[in-house]
């Protein structure tokens, strides 16, 4: 919930509804995925990515990084 913009974020992901930790499959926090492709940039939030085996993922990018780097530099 953001009181400044009067918006609420909702999710229908099963792990969020059941209050369980998300599964990352064979990936671990901090892994570098060389063949990930940027699908969308949500300014101030992060990136929607397509991973090597077709799985979609979202990663948070700090505001500092979004200011320093343009969206073109995120996609290889």
Secondary structure, 3 states (H helix, E strand, C coil): CECCCCECCCCCCHHHHCCCCCCCCCCCCCCCCCCCEEEEEECCCEEEEECCCCCEEEEECCHHHHHHCCHHHHCC
